[in-house]
Amino acid sequence: MKAIKDSVHDHIPVCDLAADLLDTPELQRLRHIKQLSTVRLVYPSANHTRFEHSLGVYYLAREACSLLGVEGDRAKAVRAAALLHDVGHGPYGHQTEGVIERRLGRHHDEVGDLLASGELGAVLESHGLDPGEVADLVAGEGRLGQLVAGELDVDRMDYLVRDAHHTGVPYGTIDHSRLLAALQFRDDDLVLSAGNVQTAEGTLVARALMNATVYRHHVSRIAGAMLERASERLLDSTDLRPEAFARMTDDRLLGALRDCPATADAARRLEQRDLYKRAVWAKLDAVPEAVVAADRDEVRAFEREIAETADAAGETDVSPEDVLVDTPGEPGMPESSTRVVVDGEVRRLADESPLVEGLRAAGRAQWRLGVYAPEEKIPEVGAAAERVLGVET
């Protein structure tokens, strides 16, 4: 059996199935998609890829199956799903996910068509696996699918530790070994065994701190918003098909943006880290509910109205492309529904841990609405955004 050296889990044993999957173009593409996308503009060492993350998830799934007594073809299918769980991601990962969902009507976890055809399907079938069954596991369906996509999935266990390692922050260092050892099934639900409320709390705290300091850093949010709008303009301005867009790598997308006149300036700004700045950065209680809950079409309408208002009021020309409204939506904490055994009963973490409400309050306090614009247009855009959105700053 082969082994691959990993920066987080040391040596990862690779079974024949995994070795064959790793050699496919679909898995190799993940070498060229950064795990943390625009976060690396904040943390320079965060250059790890979705390929190495996928290996880490495969390793943890292998360990979980062993500890849970999952064997044979069922374990093989879980290992395959863990290795393939990110194969549906587009360039820059989550930063282009909304564009792909709107254009193709599918989430990155919906990989049935991708696994059913080409080399991936052939490899899975050659090892006696049904590609449709593996796709269902990637989507988190069924009893074992919870290991791949759920509140206690091995995906989260790997990315928290890996992202903390590569950014250099201490906040994501969860005890994944204890988490794996505590996993058990109760009535087909994946839960943590008795005595592990604090184990679950540790994961929740790690995720909350990583959100605040890494995943939702304002520079990454600005760059992400710029990238998403530029991707939409690229698809609207060229004959690039959404299917081809979704299969790009980071560098290919940046090159396409650079070669398109409608997106060349955005590509230059992203490449040189010459980003828009914050014209508005407002707390949750200062933002009307209608703005917090605004959908994509409403956000675009806000941007056009802010641009028109700013253009009419100031001496600087302001176009809709100069205004980006970034609303994270309603604050939430899905991990709080993690199930833990307490006094012999399966209970939700939110019902057992006083920390949950405190972390929810912290999430609401950290929530920010952002309106971004080129630095020289900040005064006009900021004033117009406050009037149009009804934001109190």
N, C-alpha and C positions, 0 to 999 in steps of 0.2 A: 504494500500500500504506500502511495506517495504521501508526502507531507509538504505543506507550503508554510514558510516562515511568515508570521503576521506580527505587526507592531503591537497588537493588543493581547491576542490570545496565544502568543508564542507559536509553536508548531501546530498546524491544523492538518490532521489526517484526512486525506482525500480518497474516497472510494472510487471504484471504476465508473460508476454513474456520474459522479461529480466531475471527474477528470474529463469525461466525454462531453459533458455540458459546457465545461469551461472553455473547450476548444471551439465552440460554435461562434459565428460572427455576432450573434445577438448578445452573448455574454461578454465577448471581447469589446464590444461597443461601450460597455459600462466602464472600461478603463479610461475613457475619454469624457466622462461626465463626472464632474466634481460633486462630492456628497453634499457640501455646504454651499454650493452655488455662489451667490454674491457675498456671503459671510466672509469669504477669503479677502474681500476688500477691506475688512476690519481686522481680521486675524490672519496675518500673512502666512502662517504655517498650516492653515486649514486647507491643504491641497489634496487631501485624501479623496478617493474616488468611490463611486457606487460599486465598483468591482470588488474592492477590498472589503467594503461593508457587507456585500452579499456573501463573501467567504466567511465573514464573522457570524452572520446570521445562520449560515449552514452549520458552522461549528456548534453554535448554541442549540440549534434544533437537534443535532446529533446527540448532544449531551442530554437534552430534555427527553428524547425518546428512550434513551438508555435508562434514565432514572424513573421514567413512568412505565417501563416495561413494554413499550411499543416496539414490535419487532417485525421482521419479514418485509413484505411488500408495503405494508402500511408505513413503516418507518422509512422505507426507501422513497415513498411518495412525499412524505413530510420533508425529507432532506432535499428532494428535488424542488419542492415548492419554496423552501427557504432560500435556496440558491437562486431561484428565478423570480423572487418576489418583486424585484425592482426592474425587471427586464422591460416592462411596459413604460418606463419613464421616458419623457422627452428630454431634449437638451436643457441644461440648467435645472433639471429635476422639477421641484415644486414651483419654480418661478415661471414656467411655461405651462403648468398643468391646467390652469383655467382656460388658456387659449385652446389647448388641445381638446378639452372637454366640450367647449362651445362649438368647435369646428367638426369634431368627429363623434361627439355624443358618448364618449366613454372615459372612464377613470383609469388611472395607470394600473389599478389592481385588476382590471378586466382584461385578461390576457388570453382568453380562450382561443381567439382566431390566431394569435401569434404563436401559441404553443401547438396548435393543431397542424400547422404547415411548416415547410422548410426543414432545416436541420434539427431544430429543437424537437419537433414532433417525431422525427425519425429516431433521434437518440432516445427519447422517452419510450417509444414503442419497442426499440431494440432491447431495452432493459425490462420489458414486460409491464410497463406503466401505461395507463390511459391518460393522454394529454388533457382530456376534459376533467378528469378527477384531480389532476395536479393543479389545473386552473382554478377549480373550486376551492382548493386549499389556499392558494394565493389570495383569493378573495375573502378568506376567513370563514368559509362555510363548513358546517359539520363540526363534529366533536374535535377532531384533530386540527381543523382549520384555525381554531383559537390560538394554537401555538404559533402560527405564522402571522395572523392579523387579529388582534384582540387586545383587551386591557392588559393581559399578562404575556404579550407575545415576545418572542426572541428578537424581533426586529428592534423594538424599543430598547431592550436590554443591551444590544450591541451599539446602536447609534449614540446613546447617551454616553457610554464609556469612551467610544471611539472619538466622538466629537470633542469631548472634554480633553482627551489626550492630545489631539492635534491642534486645538485652539490654545492649549496651555492653561485653561481655567480649571479649578478644582471641583466645580459644582456637579458634574455629571458622573462622579465616581461612585456608582451604585454597587451594592454587593450582589452581583449577578449570580455568583456561585450559590449564595444562600437562597436567592429567588428560585433558581432551578431546582434546588433540593426541596424547596417547600411546595412545589407544584403538585397538585393532585386533582383527580376528577371526582366531582360529586354530582350524580344524576346528569352526566354528560356535560356539566359546566366545569370549566377550568378555574380552580380556586387556589388560594394559599392555605396551607395547613394551619392548625391551631398554633398560637404563639407568634404569629407573623404580622400582626398589625403594624409594628414598627418597621418591619421589612418593607411593607407596602408604602408606609409613610415616607421612608427614605427615597423611594423611587419618585413619589409625588413631589417631594421637595426638590429633588434633583431636576426634574422636568421643569418645575416652576422657575428655578434659578437659571437654568439654561435658556428658557424662553426670554427672561428679562435681560440677560447679559449677552447672549449669542444669537439665538434664532430671530429675535425681534429687534435687534439693534437698529437704530434709525438709519444708519448709513446703508446697511443691507436692505432695509425696506425701501429706501429711495432708489437704489440701484435695481432692485427687483421690479418696482413699479415702472421704471424707465425701460427695462428689458421687456416687460409684458406689453407695454404700449407699442414699442418698436416692433415686436414680433407680429402684432396685429396689423400694423402698417405694412410690414413686409408681405404678409399673405394677401392683403388688399391691393398691393401695388405691383405684384409680380404674378407669374403663372405657377409659382411654387405650390404644389398640392399639399394639403394638410397632412396626408399620410406620409409624404416624404419629410415634411417638417418634423413630425413626431419621431422619426427615426434618425434625426440629425444628432451629432455630438456637439459639445460646447463650442469647439473651435470652428466647426463648419457653420454653425448658426452665426457666430460673430463675423465670419467671413461673408456670409450672405447679407447680413445687415450692412457691412462695410461697402459691399458692391451695389447696394440699392440706393439711388439718390434720395428716396424718401426717408431712409433710415441711417444714412451715412454719418450724420452728426451724432445721433444716439450711439452708434457703434464707436465713434471716436471718443465720446465722453466715457463710455463704459471701459474702453481699453486703457484710457489715460487717467481714469478715476477723477474725471472732471465732472462731478455729479451735480444735479440740481440740489438746492438747499431748502430748508424748511421755511415756508412762508407762514404756516399755521401748524402748531403742535399742541393740540387741545385735549384736556382730560375728559373722561367719560361724562361727568356731570355738567360739563360746559357745552355738550353737543346735543342737539335735538334728537329725539328717538328716531325720527324719520331719516335722519342722516346716518345714524348708527346702523340702521337696518337696510339701508339703500342697496338695491341690486346693481348689477353692472350697467344697465341702461340708464338708471337714475344717476349713477356716478358720472357717466359720460355727459349727461345733460348738465350736471353741476359744473363740470369742467368747462363746457362751452359757455355757460352763463357767466361763470367767473371770468373767463377770458374776455368776453364781450364787455363786461362791466369794467374790468381793469383797463381795457384798451380805450374805452370811452372816457375814462377819468384821468388817465395819465398821459405824459408826453412820450412814453415808451410804447412801441407797438407790442401788443400781446396777442398771440394766436392760441387756439385751443391746444396745440402741441406743446405750448409753454406751461401748461397747467396740469398737474397730476393730483387727483384726490385719492387718498389711500385710507380707507376705513376697514379695520380688521373684523368688523361684524360684532355680534354680541359676544362678550367674554364668556368663556366656558372652561370646564375642567373634566373632560370625559373620563379620565383615569380615576376619578373619585368613585366610580361605580365598580371598581375592582372588588371582587368577592373574597372574603376571608372567613375561615372557620373560627368562630368564637363560641365557647361553651357548647360545643357540639353542633352548632347551627351555622349555616352559611349566611353571612351578613354583608351588606355593602360597606365599604370602607367609610363612606360619608356618614354612615350611621354610628360608627364606632370610634372615629378619630376626631378629636376637637381641632386638630391641625387643619382639617379640610376647609372649614369655614374661614379660618385665618388666611389660608392660601388663596381661597376664592376672593377674599377682600383685597389681598395683595395684587391679584390679577386685575381686579377692577381699578385699583389705584394706579397700576402701571399702564393701563390701556391709554392709547393716544390715537387721535385722528390726525393724519398728516396731510398737508397740502404743500406740494413741492413745485419749484419753479427755478429757472436760471437765476443766478445770484443777483444780476443787475436788475431783475424785474420783481424782486421780492417785495418791495414796498407796495407797489400797485396790486400785485396778486394777493398779498396778505390782507390788505384792506377790503378788496373786492370779495375775497372768500369769507371774511367775517360777516359781511352784509348778506351775501347770497345764502350761506349755510346757516345763518343765525347763531354763529358760534360766539361764546363769550370768552375773551382771552384777557 
